[in-house]
C-alpha cells in the first residue's frame, strides 16, 4: 500500500545535504519507512540507493540498509531497515543521515561516467555506479586504439574544474530548442511534462548535457584522478568499459 503519497526528493535540489528532518508518512508491512521528504537516493539509473540511519527524537537509531522505489513507483522512496530495527510511528519526526563518504564517492563516480560517455561516442546500452568503480556498456563493435589518450582527456576534463549544474525544462521548451537536443547524447524521456537535465561545463564550454535524475558533484575537480580499466566484450557489438579512481593524475 503506497496510496497517493509522494516523497519530496530533497537530494535533487541539493545533493550535498548530509542530514535532514522529515516526518514518517507510512511504515509498510516489511518495516520499510516512507517519509514526507528525504535525502536518501533510491536505487535507479545504475546508481545504488543510499544507506545511513534515521535518528528518532528519543535517541534511538534505525539503521537503513538501502532506499528503493516501491513497485517501480518513481514518486516514492522506501527506506529499508537492517534486521531488528525499531519501527517508527506514523507522523513521527526523524532526522535522516546518509553514509556521506559512500554517497560522495558515488557522486564522483556518477559524474565521471558522464564524462566517459562523452569520450566514447557510442550509444550507451547499460551502466552501473559503485563507490570504488563504475562501468558503462556501449554499442561499440571495435575497441578504440587510443585508450591512453582517452584516459588523458578524461583526467584533463576533471582537472579543468567544470561546473556541474542542473536545469529543468518543459517538453515545450525542449521542442522549441532543437539545438539543445542536438548537444544531448541521451534523448530525454517524453510524456512526463518536464525533464531534468544535467550539464557539465557552461555555455559554449558545455562538455555534456543529458537528462539524469541522479546525484552529481558540483565541480568536476571533485572527481579526482581516474583510470580506465578492463574493456570487456559483452556480445558481438557490446563492450563494457570499466572505470576506477586512481591514486594520481600521473599515470
Ligand atoms: Zn547523472
Boltz pocket constraint, residues with backbone or C-beta under 6 A from the ligand:
constraints:
  - pocket:
      binder: B
      contacts: [[A, 110], [A, 111], [A, 114], [A, 198], [A, 211], [A, 212], [A, 213], [A, 214], [A, 215], [A, 216]]
      max_distance: 6.0
